[in-house]
Amino acid sequence: MRALARETHLSPGHLIHPLFLVREDNKKEEISSLPGSFRQSLDHVLRDIEESMKLGIQSFIMFPKIPNERKDKTGTYSYDEKNFYLRAATKIKQEFPECALISDVALDPYSIDGHDGVVRNGRILNDETNDILARMSVAQAAAGFDILGPSDMMDGRVRAMRESLDSQGFTDTSIMSYTAKYASAFYGPFRDALDSAPVEDADIPKDKKTYQMNPANKREALIEAETDAAEGADFLMVKPALNYLDIIHLLKANSDLPIAAYHVSGECAMLIAACQNGWLDYKKAMPETLLSIRRAGTDAIITYFAKDYARMYREEELE
Ligand code: PBG
């Protein structure tokens, strides 16, 4: 009877597995603030994708850790032909043409200031940043990424990207926009993984509050959703996920686009820490958490638990 009345289903096909790519060869390093997730070189990433696909996960989102000597004020390495992140995408799509590979479109991994936008005189320059994001997008589409993920929250970036992509013939490349991305305290382990936190300097804003959303705001997410949809987004994302289930629900009710959620590093780290302490049972708390994100209205979930969930699904350990 319980099965007959069940309302929500979550299968590995809904999940997106995050990958942190480093330039070196033969490297796999656990992220200390996010146990179970790794910075990996391309050879390990390829193995990880193969394993995940066997478990039924088809979608991957990849982030680069850029060496400091490649960082500058305007992120020029992001569209450099020799960029190892772009080359890795080409290789991944050659080996696994059937996977959906999602990129990160943002300046922060490439920026010596550690910001998603160009910084000048202590301010983030929205429109100049959009020009760079558009250029980065074309380079990523050319490298083979299927879906581009603008994670920067500049106004107008979806339109800038869509126009550049279309004009260069990349009409089939999709955009998964970080529509409602909040200036959250829960991105810590991710910034540790990529060494991408805003730099400490008097001339550089110390947080991302001038472009990421205020956690106090809800209606503003509707404005962001409207503009992203009008500019050509193919997916709308809410980030983080757990503290923002109301926002997921709101966007689902107000848009016919597929809704994605990013179950971010800090949210996963909290649960891992409690389980490591013996305070929670991972095999129960983890699936319940993912189910809640799905129940709120998501079609696609980015989570560091994707492989563990898929393994439990395969072993029929889920209720
Ligand atoms: C930045 C970006 C961030 C995350 C994804 N893309 C961090 C930030 O905005 O500072 C966070 C993801 C996570 O915490 O898991 N472009």
Residues whose N, C-alpha, C, O or C-beta is under 5 A from the ligand:
A	BS01	PBG	A106 D108 S151 F186 Y187 F190 V264 S265 G266
